[in-house]
Each structure stands twice: as structure tokens, then as C-alpha cells.
Amino acid sequence: VGDLVVIDVKDARRIPVGIVTDRDIVISVVAADVDADKITVSDIMAPKVVTAHVDEDELELAQRMRGLGIRRIPVVDERGSLIGIIAMDDLLEHLSEGLSSIAHIHERQREQEASARR
């Protein structure tokens, strides 16, 4: 687990209000030699959480994440309720599978053309 999404429950919705990454813990607590018993999650969480919409285009999301310099992003539904989280690695895997499928289509077409000429 690389991060923790901090939520506020409103009308049975889980609204993301912050995020804490493993890097935040290392930099703000471990490296700073802070007593972990004396801080709260809100002390180290990123106070403005960036979210993705469940229907957002994967390529556009990857570009947005790259521009923001973030590797993980909470995903919300149309009501703003947390439904999951997506990591850059998830997007890379999904997009590479799509590219692989396209490459196979091209190869299959060449095979069919060669077979038709025989």
C-alpha cells in the first residue's frame, strides 16, 4: 500500500479530503525524526486532494497525472464519493495492453494478406 486516502463521510458519501503517501511518512516523520505518537494524519496529509472521475479517459488522466507529478489518484463517482484509487502503474499496464492488441491486429492483417496471395 503506497498511500492512504483520507475521507470525510457526508450523507453516506465518502468524500476524499486528503491523501498521505508512504513518501510523506518517510519525509515528514521518519527523516524529520518526529515522534509518530505526537502527530495526526492531518498533520502530514496533502490538504488538497486531486481526484479522477470514474468516466475519465485513461490517456488524458495519465497526462494530467504526469503534469501534476503524481503517481496515484483517488477515483470518485458522479456524487464525488470515493470508489477506488488508480496508480500510474495501473494506467501503464492498461494502455500497454491496448497497444499490444493493436500490434497484434497489424500482424494478423499481414498474415491474412500473405495467406490470400498463396
C-alpha positions in Angstrom: 0.0 0.0 0.0 1.6 3.2 -1.1 -1.0 5.7 0.1 -4.0 6.3 2.3 -7.0 8.4 1.1 -8.4 10.4 4.0 -12.2 10.8 3.7 -15.0 12.7 5.3 -18.4 11.0 5.4 -21.2 13.2 4.3 -24.7 11.8 3.5 -23.3 8.3 3.2 -20.7 9.5 0.7 -17.0 9.0 1.3 -15.6 12.4 0.1 -11.8 12.4 -0.3 -10.3 15.3 1.7 -6.6 14.4 1.7 -4.0 11.8 0.9 -1.0 10.5 2.7 1.7 8.6 0.8 4.5 6.4 2.0 6.9 9.2 0.9 5.0 11.7 3.1 5.6 9.5 6.1 9.3 9.0 5.3 10.0 12.7 4.7 7.7 14.2 7.3 8.0 11.7 10.1 11.0 9.3 9.8 13.6 11.6 8.2 12.5 14.5 10.3 12.8 12.3 13.5 9.3 13.3 14.6 7.6 11.2 17.3 4.8 9.5 15.5 2.7 9.4 18.6 2.5 13.2 18.6 1.2 13.8 15.1 -2.0 13.0 13.3 -2.7 12.1 9.7 -4.0 15.6 9.1 -0.5 17.0 10.1 1.2 15.3 7.1 -1.6 14.7 4.5 -1.7 16.7 1.3 -4.6 19.0 2.1 -5.8 19.4 -1.4 -6.6 16.1 -3.0 -6.7 15.7 -6.7 -9.3 13.2 -7.9 -10.2 11.4 -11.1 -13.7 10.8 -12.3 -14.8 7.3 -12.9 -15.5 8.1 -16.6 -12.3 10.0 -17.3 -10.3 9.0 -20.3 -7.2 6.9 -19.3 -4.8 8.7 -21.7 -6.0 12.1 -20.6 -5.7 11.0 -16.9 -2.2 9.8 -17.4 -1.2 13.1 -19.0 -2.9 15.0 -16.1 -1.1 12.9 -13.5 2.2 13.4 -15.3 1.7 17.2 -15.4 0.9 17.2 -11.7 3.8 14.9 -10.8 1.6 12.4 -9.0 1.6 8.6 -9.3 -1.7 7.7 -7.6 -5.1 9.4 -7.7 -8.3 8.6 -5.9 -11.3 7.9 -8.2 -14.7 9.3 -7.5 -18.2 8.8 -8.9 -20.7 11.4 -10.1 -21.5 12.3 -6.5 -17.9 12.8 -5.5 -17.8 9.7 -3.4 -14.6 7.6 -3.3 -14.8 4.4 -5.3 -11.2 3.5 -5.7 -7.7 4.6 -6.5 -5.7 4.3 -9.6 -1.9 4.3 -9.9 0.3 5.3 -12.8 1.4 1.6 -13.0 -2.3 0.6 -13.5 -2.6 3.0 -16.3 0.6 1.9 -17.9 -0.4 -1.7 -17.8 -3.9 -1.0 -19.3 -2.5 1.3 -22.0 0.3 -1.2 -22.9 -2.3 -4.0 -23.3 -4.2 -1.8 -25.7 -1.1 -1.1 -27.7 -0.2 -4.7 -27.8 -3.7 -5.6 -29.1 -3.2 -3.0 -31.9 0.2 -4.5 -32.8 -1.4 -8.0 -33.0 -4.1 -6.6 -35.3 -1.5 -5.3 -37.6 0.4 -8.6 -37.6 -2.8 -10.6 -38.1 -3.7 -8.5 -41.1 -0.2 -9.1 -42.7 -0.7 -12.9 -42.1 -4.1 -12.8 -43.8 -2.8 -10.8 -46.8 0.1 -13.3 -47.2 -2.3 -16.2 -47.0 -4.7 -14.7 -49.6 -1.8 -14.4 -52.1 -1.0 -18.0 -52.0 
